[in-house]
Amino acid sequence: MSSVKNKALTEGAFFAAFAALLGLIGLYVPPLYFFTTLLVPLPLAVLVRRHDLVAGLKALAVTTFLMFIFFGEPFTVLILVIQFGPLGLLLGALFKNHIPAGPSIAASSIMAAFLTVVTIALGFWITGINPFAMGQEMRQAMEQAGNWYARAGLVDAESEQQLREFSEQMISLLAVLLPGSLAVWALTSALLTYLIARAVFIRLNYSVPPIPPFSHWRYPWYSLWGITVGLGLVLAGDQWGLDLVGNIGANILYVFAAVFFVLGLSVLSFYLKRWQVMKLVKVIIIITAVLYWPFAVVGIITMGVLDPIFNSRRLPPADESGPGKE
């Protein structure tokens, strides 16, 4: 019993130091921050998989302490720890309990989105800086760019006015959809971290739940409630002049549009394989989609939204073909 305990302590110290090293690399080398946020949860996940959640919590505490000592900015370290710590522990527990890939990815994504909200709220509470108050800075940058174009003679007075109006619309839209953009980023990073963790566990000869081919990915029918709720809030906000309600609905629609865009790509991939489309035709489809990007996005999202309703691919029920099923 003592040998097992000593092994857990030794490995905990090693993985804690490794996680701290990855975190410090991201903090000291900002261009690598994106990659380190994907990798930092992995040592904790491996430790929980090899031992238990208690060992992971102890390692997280040691990791936090080491980063405090060697970086020296408590708030920055705290934000990073909140982002990777719980996610690493959750991934370890999911793999340890052999939870299927679909529910695991969903749980990881929800956790990542929740942690993003926590870090934003914590940053606002500690610093008083509102991360959503970005409109004024962007307007100043756009105004400077417009003035430069006018002085350079690249636009006339009428074109400059049209450019300013378009810029104002874009800034307002970006300001409204910023929470949704952060949520989409959190979902994407959680998916990438899960896939990397899965590859690491395979490398370590652990059994992992299988993931079906991308062309066979599917969502349960109740995922459509996200679209329904978002659309309902947008309509309610427009009907009764409730800007906050409408903005919340717009962000929900934005997030689920990104989610169903992925499913639409899965449907498209399925039919391209079934019809055995030649490579030349695939290249033509890709070029056409790039040239008519807005229409292509709408079409792909529409395919994704319709798939849970009609099951056009005639895939077996989710309990037979869903992610994580043997």
C-alpha positions as CSV (number, residue, x, y, z in Angstrom):
1,M,0.0,0.0,0.0
2,S,2.8,2.4,0.9
3,S,4.6,1.6,-2.4
4,V,1.5,2.5,-4.3
5,K,1.2,5.7,-2.3
6,N,4.8,6.6,-2.9
7,K,4.5,6.0,-6.6
8,A,1.4,8.3,-6.8
9,L,3.4,11.0,-4.9
10,T,6.4,10.6,-7.2
11,E,4.4,10.6,-10.4
12,G,2.3,13.5,-9.0
13,A,5.4,15.6,-8.5
14,F,6.6,14.8,-12.0
15,F,3.4,15.6,-13.8
16,A,2.8,18.7,-11.7
17,A,6.3,20.0,-12.7
18,F,5.6,19.1,-16.3
19,A,2.3,21.0,-16.3
20,A,3.9,24.0,-14.7
21,L,6.6,24.0,-17.3
22,L,4.1,23.9,-20.1
23,G,2.1,26.8,-18.5
24,L,5.3,28.9,-18.0
25,I,6.3,28.4,-21.6
26,G,2.9,29.8,-22.7
27,L,3.2,32.7,-20.3
28,Y,6.7,33.7,-21.2
29,V,6.3,33.0,-24.9
30,P,2.9,34.5,-25.9
31,P,2.9,33.1,-29.5
32,L,2.9,29.6,-27.9
33,Y,0.1,30.4,-25.5
34,F,-2.6,28.9,-27.7
35,F,-0.7,25.5,-28.0
36,T,0.1,25.4,-24.3
37,T,-3.5,25.9,-23.3
38,L,-4.3,22.7,-25.3
39,L,-1.5,20.7,-23.8
40,V,-1.4,21.8,-20.1
41,P,-4.5,19.8,-19.1
42,L,-2.8,16.6,-20.3
43,P,-0.4,15.8,-17.4
44,L,-3.3,16.1,-14.9
45,A,-5.5,13.9,-17.1
46,V,-2.8,11.2,-17.3
47,L,-2.3,11.4,-13.5
48,V,-6.0,11.0,-12.8
49,R,-6.2,8.1,-15.3
50,R,-3.2,6.3,-13.6
51,H,-4.3,7.0,-10.0
52,D,-7.3,9.0,-8.9
53,L,-8.9,12.4,-8.6
54,V,-7.2,13.1,-5.3
55,A,-3.7,12.7,-6.8
56,G,-4.8,15.1,-9.6
57,L,-6.0,17.7,-7.1
58,K,-2.7,17.5,-5.2
59,A,-0.7,17.9,-8.5
60,L,-2.9,20.8,-9.5
61,A,-2.1,22.6,-6.2
62,V,1.7,22.0,-6.7
63,T,1.4,23.2,-10.3
64,T,-0.3,26.4,-9.2
65,F,2.4,27.0,-6.5
66,L,5.2,26.5,-9.0
67,M,3.7,28.8,-11.5
68,F,3.2,31.5,-8.8
69,I,6.8,31.2,-7.8
70,F,8.4,31.3,-11.2
71,F,6.1,33.8,-13.0
72,G,5.2,36.1,-10.2
73,E,1.9,37.5,-11.5
74,P,-0.9,35.9,-9.4
75,F,-3.8,37.0,-11.5
76,T,-2.4,35.8,-14.8
77,V,-1.5,32.5,-13.3
78,L,-4.9,32.1,-11.6
79,I,-6.6,32.7,-15.0
80,L,-4.5,30.0,-16.7
81,V,-5.0,27.5,-13.8
82,I,-8.8,28.0,-13.9
83,Q,-8.7,27.4,-17.7
84,F,-6.7,24.1,-17.6
85,G,-7.0,22.6,-14.1
86,P,-10.6,21.5,-13.9
87,L,-10.6,20.5,-17.6
88,G,-7.6,18.2,-17.1
89,L,-9.2,16.6,-14.0
90,L,-12.4,16.1,-15.9
91,L,-10.7,14.5,-18.9
92,G,-8.8,12.1,-16.6
93,A,-12.0,11.0,-14.9
94,L,-13.8,10.6,-18.2
95,F,-11.1,8.3,-19.6
96,K,-10.7,6.5,-16.4
97,N,-14.4,5.6,-16.3
98,H,-14.5,4.7,-20.0
99,I,-17.2,7.3,-20.8
100,P,-18.1,7.2,-24.6
101,A,-16.6,9.8,-26.8
102,G,-19.8,11.7,-27.5
103,P,-20.8,12.4,-23.9
104,S,-17.1,13.0,-23.1
105,I,-16.7,15.7,-25.8
106,A,-20.0,17.3,-24.7
107,A,-19.0,17.3,-21.1
108,S,-15.5,18.8,-21.9
109,S,-17.1,21.4,-24.1
110,I,-19.6,22.5,-21.5
111,M,-16.8,22.6,-18.9
112,A,-14.6,24.7,-21.2
113,A,-17.4,27.1,-21.9
114,F,-18.2,27.4,-18.2
115,L,-14.6,28.1,-17.3
116,T,-14.4,30.8,-20.0
117,V,-17.4,32.5,-18.4
118,V,-15.7,32.2,-14.9
119,T,-12.4,33.7,-16.1
120,I,-14.2,36.6,-17.8
121,A,-16.3,37.3,-14.7
122,L,-13.2,37.0,-12.4
123,G,-11.2,39.3,-14.6
124,F,-14.0,41.9,-14.5
125,W,-14.4,41.6,-10.7
126,I,-10.6,41.9,-10.0
127,T,-9.5,44.5,-12.6
128,G,-12.8,46.3,-13.3
129,I,-12.1,46.1,-17.0
130,N,-15.1,45.1,-19.1
131,P,-13.9,42.7,-21.8
132,F,-17.0,43.4,-23.9
133,A,-16.4,47.2,-24.0
134,M,-14.4,46.9,-27.2
135,G,-16.6,49.0,-29.5
136,Q,-14.9,52.3,-28.8
137,E,-11.4,51.0,-29.4
138,M,-12.4,49.4,-32.7
139,R,-14.2,52.5,-33.8
140,Q,-11.1,54.6,-33.2
141,A,-9.0,52.1,-35.2
142,M,-11.5,52.1,-38.1
143,E,-11.7,55.9,-38.1
144,Q,-7.9,56.1,-38.3
145,A,-7.9,53.6,-41.2
146,G,-10.6,55.6,-43.0
147,N,-8.7,58.9,-42.5
148,W,-5.6,57.3,-44.0
149,Y,-7.5,56.0,-47.0
150,A,-9.0,59.5,-47.6
151,R,-5.6,61.2,-47.3
152,A,-4.0,58.7,-49.6
153,G,-6.8,59.4,-52.2
154,L,-7.9,55.8,-52.3
155,V,-11.5,56.6,-51.6
156,D,-13.7,59.6,-52.4
157,A,-16.0,61.3,-49.9
158,E,-19.0,59.1,-50.7
159,S,-17.1,55.9,-50.5
160,E,-15.5,57.0,-47.2
161,Q,-19.0,57.6,-45.8
162,Q,-20.1,54.2,-46.9
163,L,-17.0,52.6,-45.5
164,R,-17.7,54.3,-42.1
165,E,-21.3,53.1,-42.1
166,F,-20.2,49.5,-42.9
167,S,-17.5,49.6,-40.3
168,E,-20.0,50.8,-37.7
169,Q,-22.3,47.9,-38.5
170,M,-19.5,45.4,-38.3
171,I,-18.2,46.8,-35.0
172,S,-21.7,46.6,-33.5
173,L,-22.2,43.0,-34.7
174,L,-18.8,42.0,-33.3
175,A,-19.5,43.6,-30.0
176,V,-22.8,41.8,-29.7
177,L,-21.4,38.4,-30.7
178,L,-18.2,38.5,-28.6
179,P,-19.6,36.2,-25.9
180,G,-20.6,33.7,-28.6
181,S,-17.2,33.9,-30.2
182,L,-15.5,33.1,-26.9
183,A,-17.9,30.2,-26.4
184,V,-17.1,28.8,-29.9
185,W,-13.4,29.2,-29.2
186,A,-13.9,27.3,-25.9
187,L,-15.8,24.5,-27.6
188,T,-13.1,24.2,-30.3
189,S,-10.2,24.1,-27.8
190,A,-12.0,21.5,-25.7
191,L,-12.5,19.3,-28.7
192,L,-8.8,19.6,-29.7
193,T,-7.7,18.9,-26.2
194,Y,-9.9,15.8,-26.0
195,L,-8.5,14.5,-29.3
196,I,-4.9,15.1,-28.2
197,A,-5.6,13.5,-24.8
198,R,-7.1,10.5,-26.6
199,A,-4.0,10.1,-28.8
200,V,-1.7,10.3,-25.7
201,F,-3.7,7.6,-23.9
202,I,-3.5,5.4,-27.0
203,R,0.3,6.0,-27.1
204,L,0.4,4.9,-23.4
205,N,-1.4,1.7,-24.3
206,Y,-4.6,2.6,-22.4
207,S,-8.0,1.5,-23.8
208,V,-10.0,4.5,-25.0
209,P,-13.5,4.7,-26.4
210,P,-13.6,4.6,-30.2
211,I,-14.7,7.6,-32.3
212,P,-16.8,7.0,-35.4
213,P,-15.5,8.3,-38.8
214,F,-16.2,12.0,-39.3
215,S,-18.7,11.2,-42.0
216,H,-20.8,9.3,-39.4
217,W,-20.9,12.0,-36.7
218,R,-24.4,12.8,-35.6
219,Y,-26.3,14.8,-33.0
220,P,-29.3,13.8,-30.9
221,W,-32.6,15.4,-32.0
222,Y,-32.8,17.5,-28.8
223,S,-29.7,19.4,-29.9
224,L,-32.2,21.4,-32.1
225,W,-33.5,23.0,-28.9
226,G,-30.5,25.3,-29.0
227,I,-31.6,26.8,-32.3
228,T,-35.2,27.0,-31.1
229,V,-34.3,28.8,-27.9
230,G,-31.9,31.2,-29.6
231,L,-34.4,32.1,-32.3
232,G,-37.2,32.5,-29.7
233,L,-35.1,34.9,-27.7
234,V,-34.2,36.9,-30.8
235,L,-37.8,37.3,-31.8
236,A,-38.9,38.1,-28.2
237,G,-36.2,40.8,-28.0
238,D,-37.3,42.3,-31.3
239,Q,-41.0,42.2,-30.4
240,W,-40.7,43.8,-26.9
241,G,-37.6,45.9,-27.4
242,L,-35.5,43.8,-25.0
243,D,-32.0,44.3,-26.3
244,L,-30.3,42.1,-23.7
245,V,-32.7,39.2,-24.5
246,G,-32.2,39.6,-28.2
247,N,-28.4,39.7,-27.8
248,I,-28.4,36.5,-25.7
249,G,-30.5,34.8,-28.4
250,A,-28.2,36.0,-31.1
251,N,-25.2,34.6,-29.2
252,I,-27.0,31.2,-28.7
253,L,-27.8,31.1,-32.4
254,Y,-24.2,31.9,-33.3
255,V,-22.8,29.1,-31.1
256,F,-25.2,26.5,-32.4
257,A,-24.6,27.7,-36.0
258,A,-21.0,26.8,-35.5
259,V,-22.0,23.5,-33.9
260,F,-24.3,22.5,-36.8
261,F,-21.8,23.7,-39.4
262,V,-19.6,20.9,-38.2
263,L,-22.4,18.4,-38.5
264,G,-23.2,19.8,-42.0
265,L,-19.6,19.1,-43.0
266,S,-20.0,15.6,-41.7
267,V,-23.1,15.1,-43.9
268,L,-21.4,16.5,-46.9
269,S,-18.4,14.3,-46.3
270,F,-20.7,11.3,-46.1
271,Y,-22.3,11.9,-49.5
272,L,-19.0,12.7,-51.2
273,K,-17.8,9.3,-50.1
274,R,-21.0,7.5,-51.0
275,W,-21.2,9.0,-54.4
276,Q,-17.4,8.4,-54.9
277,V,-16.9,11.9,-56.2
278,M,-13.7,12.4,-58.2
279,K,-10.9,14.5,-56.8
280,L,-11.3,17.1,-59.5
281,V,-15.0,17.5,-58.7
282,K,-14.1,17.9,-55.0
283,V,-11.6,20.6,-55.9
284,I,-14.2,22.4,-57.9
285,I,-16.7,22.2,-55.0
286,I,-14.1,23.6,-52.6
287,I,-13.3,26.5,-55.0
288,T,-16.9,27.3,-55.5
289,A,-17.6,27.2,-51.7
290,V,-14.7,29.7,-51.2
291,L,-15.9,32.0,-53.9
292,Y,-19.5,31.9,-52.6
293,W,-18.6,31.5,-49.0
294,P,-21.8,33.1,-47.4
295,F,-24.1,30.9,-49.4
296,A,-21.9,27.8,-48.8
297,V,-22.0,28.4,-45.0
298,V,-25.8,28.7,-45.0
299,G,-26.1,25.6,-47.1
300,I,-23.8,23.5,-44.8
301,I,-25.5,24.7,-41.6
302,T,-28.9,23.9,-43.2
303,M,-27.7,20.3,-43.9
304,G,-26.6,20.0,-40.3
305,V,-29.9,21.3,-38.9
306,L,-32.0,19.0,-41.0
307,D,-29.9,15.9,-40.3
308,P,-31.2,15.2,-36.7
309,I,-34.8,15.6,-38.0
310,F,-34.7,13.4,-41.2
311,N,-31.6,11.2,-40.7
312,S,-31.0,11.6,-44.4
313,R,-27.9,9.4,-44.2
314,R,-30.0,6.5,-42.8
315,L,-27.5,5.9,-40.0
316,P,-28.4,3.3,-37.3
317,P,-29.9,4.7,-34.1
318,A,-27.5,6.6,-31.9
319,D,-27.2,3.8,-29.4
320,E,-25.7,1.7,-32.2
321,S,-23.6,4.1,-34.1
322,G,-23.0,6.9,-31.6
323,P,-19.4,8.0,-30.6
324,G,-17.9,5.6,-28.1
325,K,-19.8,2.5,-29.0
326,E,-17.9,-0.6,-29.7
